[in-house]
Amino acid sequence: MKTQGKIKAALSAVTVGALSLTMAACSGSAPKTGDTGFANGKTFTMRLGVDPGGMDPHFASNSVTQQTTKFLYDSLVNFDPDGNMVTGLAEKWQSTATEATFTLRKNVTCSDGSALTPEIVAANINFVGDPSNNSTRTGIFVPPGGTAKADAATGTVTVTSPSPEPFLARNLGGLPIVCAAGLKDRSVLAQGADGTGMYTVTEVAAGDHYTLTRRKDYAWGPGDWKTDQEGLPDKVVLKVISNETTAANLLLSGEVNAATLIGPDKQRLEAKKAFHRDLVTPLGQIWFNQKPGLPGSDEKVRRALTQALKLDELGQVVTSGAGQPATGLLIPTLSPCKQDTLGGSLPEHDLEAAKSGLDAAGWKVGANGVRSKDGTPLKMDFYYPSTLGPTFAAGAELIKEVWSGIGVDVLLRPVTEAEGSSLILGGQGGWNAAFVPLGMVMPNELVPLLSGPTPPNGNNFAFLNNAGYLENVHKAATKLGAEGCEDWAAAERQIFEKVDVVPFVNSIAPTFAVGATFEMSDGQLAPFSVRMLR
């Protein structure tokens, strides 16, 4: 199912430590093009936190595998650091909400030397668009039931969507394209590759490292790409290093060139003023279960519980003081819609108003200090992820302390990713409120989560019913791409004004480099941007 795939992909990315990341800032300096500071013939070594596993890009769900395949495959379009679409395998494109046409670059070849043809690109899209193939990229890049036709004479591929997609060209453009041999026998993709990417796999030591070799004929990078650029590495080694302290040590010694560090070891690189690109993603979000009959179905209760919290303090706890204020539900730089939808939309901290709000909602304090209504105690089972480190447990404890202080009986329950998928997202658990760290790139991806059918018939796992949200969604849906962003933003503000979801902090994950520089594209380190330093 389309949205379930996106939710699972988002959760997997967060768990690994890189949910669809967004550039926020950078520091360190790099030589400009033409400087003698760039060095040729070197090897770029990058840390992977876990082994990427199977490397078939049409079944890659976690961020580590997706990063790995970035070196091996190209897509129809690329994205610059600000999230804008730029040339990829396609030199130009045009789109409506139901049809997109891509004109391919000429003289693009696969790693085996064969030509990339419109027929091969169309076959990729048709494979992923067919739900029976169970690709994890269905609904993310290609809408379920989406079909493609190739025109060899014009060098074009035209894709038709069975239903309107406001961001059709953008989604299709990000699909990694597999070449003919890999489409014929997908087993070769498990520990190898068959793509048009800048690198090929030359050595696999699963669980330890993957060695890639640069294609010297690669000439179809973004923009006016030149094959003779200074500083391009001849080889890339993707080294599996699970321990962050070890990774930091290897960075400082120069044995590793790039690594993402989110724990305390990042301070050692910051102290050295190491080059880095800081990435931010929505992390802290409180969702209320609004299933009829539960306390969270009453806006007065949601508002009171939110007013009781100091959200900035909660954000500092969850991120160990390293977070940034939330701006909404979308990943801001990666999304074509970049509005801050949160500012001024949530109720401000007011403990007395929170108590009065619960009183007004009929929840009165009893002799035991717990509020009740019509003989039913105000009980909140609060779920939080157990796989994202101790800070989420500390944040949950803080919520329990505050809510207990205003008469709420709070039970904390840690859940694994699998449990969260079934108990929260799947509607199988008796949760009342939860930390659900979801971040999406496209605003229309949020619609099935914030409205419509509930589990098991849909993905509206919190049972939201927000008329103002739907009114603005309907307006946005009539517009193509970024033209609808103001309406999408207005829709999201309705969610916050009704206190349906409470975002309170974004996380920052810096990727450091020593002996090299790089840029980001679509939330991943861009292989074509890596430059080695002398």
GIHU-V959734 format. One line per field, one symbol per residue. ss: DSSP state (a for helix, b for strand, c for the rest). A space follows every 50 residues. Layout:
ss=???
//
This chain:
ss=caaaaaaaaaaaaaaacccccbbbbbbccccccccccbccccbbbbbbcc ccccccaaacccaaaaaaaaccccbcbbbcccccbbbccbbbbbbcccbb bbbbccccbcccccbccaaaaaaaaaaaacaaaccccbcccbccccbbbb bccccbbbbbcccccccaaaaaaccbcbcaaaaacaaaacccccbcccbb bbbbbcccbbbbbbccccccccccccccccccccbbbbbbcccaaaaaaa aaaccccbbbbccccaaaaaacccbbbbbbbbbbbbbbccccccaaacaa aaaaaaacccaaaaaaaacccccbcccccbcccccccccccccccccccc aaaaaaaaaacccbbcccccbbbccbbcbbbbbbbccccaaaaaaaaaaa aaaaccccbbbbbbbcaaaaaaaaacccccccbbbccccbccaaaaaaaa ccccccccccccccccaaaaaaaaaaccccaaaaaaaaaaaaaaaaaccc bbbbbbbbbbbbbccbbccbbccbbcaaacbbbc
//
